[in-house]
Amino acid sequence: MVLSGYGDASRVTEDTALKNLQLETLRETVDGLDERDRRLISLRYDEELSMEEIGRRLGVSRMAISKRLRTLNRKLNRAVN
């Protein structure tokens, strides 16, 4: 049957729409963070620095960076899901 794949196309469209909504929500949530947290996210995910490297740059321990990133990740996950 010609329409046998119609349901799959509809599902792909829904999945794409959901991913776009989640991405927009993530962007808005990141934009709403304070400068310090946005910088931390940028150093970790844009510049791909290790927690040790971030700690050295910011003058704090790796553990402090780890805790802050864990808190931020939870916050961002809650916003998206």
C-alpha positions in Angstrom: 0.0 0.0 0.0 1.3 3.5 -0.9 0.3 5.0 2.5 2.0 2.3 4.6 4.8 4.7 5.7 2.4 7.6 6.5 2.4 6.9 10.2 6.2 6.8 10.3 6.4 10.2 8.6 3.9 11.6 11.1 6.0 10.2 14.0 9.2 11.8 12.6 7.5 15.1 12.3 6.3 14.9 15.9 9.7 13.9 17.1 11.3 16.8 15.2 8.8 19.3 16.6 9.4 18.0 20.1 13.2 18.2 19.7 12.9 21.8 18.4 10.7 22.8 21.4 13.2 21.2 23.8 16.1 23.0 22.1 14.3 26.3 22.3 13.4 25.7 26.0 17.0 24.9 26.7 18.2 28.1 25.0 15.8 30.2 26.9 16.8 28.5 30.2 20.5 29.0 29.5 19.8 32.7 28.5 18.1 33.1 31.9 21.1 31.9 33.9 23.5 34.4 35.5 26.7 35.3 33.7 28.8 33.0 36.0 26.7 29.9 35.2 26.6 30.7 31.4 30.4 31.1 31.5 30.8 27.8 33.3 28.6 26.0 30.7 30.5 27.7 27.9 33.9 26.6 29.2 32.7 23.0 29.7 30.7 22.5 26.5 31.8 25.1 24.0 35.5 25.1 24.8 35.4 21.5 26.0 37.7 22.2 29.0 38.0 19.6 31.7 36.8 20.4 35.2 40.4 20.8 36.3 41.1 23.3 33.6 38.0 25.3 34.4 38.9 25.2 38.1 42.3 26.6 37.3 40.9 29.4 35.1 38.3 30.4 37.7 40.5 29.8 40.8 38.3 27.2 42.4 38.6 23.4 43.0 37.6 20.7 40.5 35.1 19.5 43.1 33.4 22.9 43.2 33.2 22.9 39.4 31.8 19.4 39.4 29.1 20.3 42.0 28.1 23.4 40.2 27.9 21.6 36.8 25.8 18.8 38.3 23.4 21.4 39.7 23.2 23.2 36.4 22.6 20.0 34.5 19.8 19.0 36.8 18.2 22.5 36.3 18.5 22.3 32.5 17.2 18.8 32.4 14.1 19.7 34.5 13.4 22.6 32.1 13.6 20.5 29.0 11.8 17.4 30.3 
